[in-house]
């Protein structure tokens, strides 16, 4: 049996990179929700930031499901 170690390393690196990226984007969304409500403009900016970050995370999850489920192809 022959294993392509280079391909396995590439898959592992991309998986770790994508995971870290999604976690960072999700953390930025949580940070957007944690903005103080004393300033309405900053609160609106925080909600916008959180919405965009959470939508990006949902898009990544939806794309992963699309890749896994063969009926979607």
PyMOL commands that set and color helices and strands:
alter all, ss='L'
color gray80, all
select helices_A, chain A and resi 5-33+40-68+70-72
alter helices_A, ss='H'
color red, helices_A
deselect
rebuild
show_as cartoon
